[in-house]
Amino acid sequence: MLRTLNLDGDRQADLNVHGGPTKAAYAYPGEHYSYWREQFPEMELPWGMFGENFTVEGLEESKVNIGDRFRLGSAEVTVTEPRMPCYKLGIKFGRPDILRTFLASGRTGFYFSVQRESEVEAGDEITLIERDENNVTVADITRLYGHDNSDVEMMRRAIALEALPASWRDHFRQKLTT
């Protein structure tokens, strides 16, 4: 069951940074696995290795807007933010450099908030039901966060996004004043 705060049975240890209304579920593009297999040929990388709840196809960060709304099975979800890696990814991969490498790659995946709870299962179709008109992609947010302080116009657009959590908007406001 996909609920407002998370999937049933998906327990997060630290609810300050995992789960909750803006991070109820994490989606990761399956297309990225081939890239990571090239980067780390010695590692086995099964689906779910990045901690995602949903391994998705055709929803790469450069094609998905913050605020886009999808039907997932009969649930309805909204894209809220990219994933920022934490130390637990380093532990899972057994390599401390994965955090920097993950963020620099731009292959972050993204979080959903849940507008309509429902049971979901493997193989459920994910269908775009509303495209956010602001056209700020998940990749844009990651780029602005990671290394691009010069795109003032995009930061202003990001600050205006209702679907983007307040902590992100505050971060970009701070960048604009420094």
N, C-alpha and C positions, 0 to 999 in steps of 0.2 A: 504494500500500500504506500503510495507516494502521498505524503502529508505536507502540511504547511512548513513544518520545521525540518523534516528529513524523511527518508524511507524507513518504514518499519524494520527494525533489526539492524539498522546502520547506526551504531553507537560511536559517537565522537568523544575523544578524551577531553578535549579542550574546547568548550563551546564558545569561548571568546573569539576563536579563529576558525572554527569548523562548525558546520550546520547552522541552523537558525533561519529566519525568514528570507534573508537574501542569499543564503548558501544551502538551500534545502537539498539540492542534488547537484552533482558535478558531472559534466559531460566532457569527454575527451575524444577528439577525432581519431578514428582507427587508422586513417591515412598516415598519421604521424609515426606509427609503429615501425614502418620500413626505414624511416630516417633514423630512429633510435637504434634499430638493429644494425645499421651501418656504423653508427657512432660507437656502439658497444657490442661488437660481434661475439665477444666471449660470454655475454649474458643471455640468459633466457628471459624473454619479455612476453609473458602471457597477457591476454586481455585483462585489464584491471590493474596492471602493474603501477599505474600512476595514481591509483586510489579512486578512479572514477566509478560513479554509480552506473553511468551509461557510456559505452563505447559506441560512438555514432559515426555515420558515414555522410559525407557531403556537407558537413557543417563546420568548415574550417574558420578560424578566427578572423580572417580577412573578408569573409563572406557573411558573417553574422554580426548584426548590430546589437549594441546594448539597447534593451527595450523591445527587441523582437519577441513576439509571442508565438508559441508553438502549441500544437496539440500533440501529446505524447500518449499514445493509446487513447483513452478518453479523459486523461488529465490535461490541464492547461497550465503552461509554465511560461515564464518570462526570463530572458537572459539579463543578468544583473552585473556581472563583473568577471574579469579573468581570474584564474587561479594564481596566487602567489605561492611559490614553494616554501615549505617549512623544513626544519631539520629532519623530520620524520621521513621525507623523501630521500634524504641523504643516507639515513639508516637503512631504508628499504633497498636502495641501490648499492649500499656498501661503499660509497664514494662521496666524500664531502664536496667535490667539484660539481656534482649534479645540480645543485641549487643555482649556481651562477650559469651553468651551461643551459639548464632548462629555461631560465628567464631570458637569456640572450638569444635562444633559438626562436622565441616568439610562439612556440608550440605549447601554450599554457592550458588550453581547454577553457571552459567557462562554467560559471554557476547559474543555476536556475532558482527563481522564486516560484512558488506554487500558487496559482490562482484558483484552480479547481482540483481538489484531491480526487484520486481514483486509484484503483489497482492498475499496476503496470507489469509487463513481463517482457522477457527477451523476445526480440523480433517485432515489438510494437512499432508501428510507423510513427515517424516524427514529421509533422506537417506544419509549415509556416501558415499561421492564420492572420497575423498582423505584422507588417514591417514597420519598424520605428522610422519615422520620417526625418529624424535628425541625422541619420547616416553616419553615426560614430560607431566604428566596428570595435570588436574585442581587441583586435590587433592594434588599433589606434590607441586604446587605453594602455595596453602593455608598452607600446613604443614611448608614449608620453611619460609613463612611470619609469621606464628603464633607462632612457638616455636622451630623450629629445625635449630640451627645455625651450627650444626656439619656436615651436609651433603654438604661438599664443592664441591664434584663432581656434585651433582644435581644443585647446585647454578650456577656452570660454564655452565652446559647444559642449564639452564634457561636463562642465559645471552645471549646465542647464538641464542635464538628463535626469528626469525623475526616477528612472529605474536604477541609476547608478547610486550605490549606497553613499550616505552622507560622508563617511570617512574618506572615500575617494574624492568626492567633490571638494571637501576641505583640503585635502592634499594638493589638489590642483590650484585652489585659491591661494594657498601658501606659496606655491611655486611662482604664481603670477606676481606676488608682492616682494619676492626676493630677487 
